[in-house]
Amino acid sequence: MRRRVKKHLPNAITCANLFSGCVGIVFAFQDNLVIASYAIFLAAIFDFFDGFASRVLNSTSCIGKDLDSLADMVSFGFLPSAIMYELLLQAPQTGISTWLNFIAFLIPVFSALRLAKFNTDTRQAESFIGLPTPANAILIASFPLILEQYDGLDRYILNPYGLMSFIIVMCILLVAEIPLMSLKFKNRDFNKNFYRYLLLLFSAILILFFKFAAVPVVIVMYITLSLIQLKFADDTIMSGSHRKSV
């Protein structure tokens, strides 16, 4: 019995991620974007714990890896695109063809490319190449929640040109050859995890004060700290090579 639980628990949590995404899609197309956004956050929690359970129980498998990608495709690919599509429908359509609203569905296309690359790219064992799909989905999920939290932001968030530009930029980031740090802690060493601790600390402070409005800032901070970490790592390698050559 214990062996069965150990084998199937991570996959069960992954299925909960998928279920959350499916429910969120229903609410998104019913124009209940707040519940749909909460579904993304719930799916992200399940996505974190399925990997955590897999590592703790040492029960990794090819099926689990593929199942995780399929669940992520729904929860962090199609669901955020449904939210963006509904946001575009709410935006002023003056002088814009309604056909352009379908640009929202580039998100699952590029998310699929991102997930397919992740499953075959050996470089992404300890870090990411390109923006992870959960980060992109959480950023999109924050928009309806920010609109509910603050009045008067509709004219900024529900700008059709801004939304379409945002979609294009995020699709590029999903497949860009940009190394980004993983939030998986291999150990508790402060120096090796300095940028992770820094991100978590500032994220907690920002979310405490600004709630969902902090999410876009946190994502930008995540990308910035990843690039800074990469820069310092390259400098360290270069200085080490210089010392050896001398």
Order of alpha helices (4+ residues) and beta strands (2+ residues): alpha-alpha-alpha-alpha-alpha-beta-alpha-alpha-alpha-beta-alpha-alpha
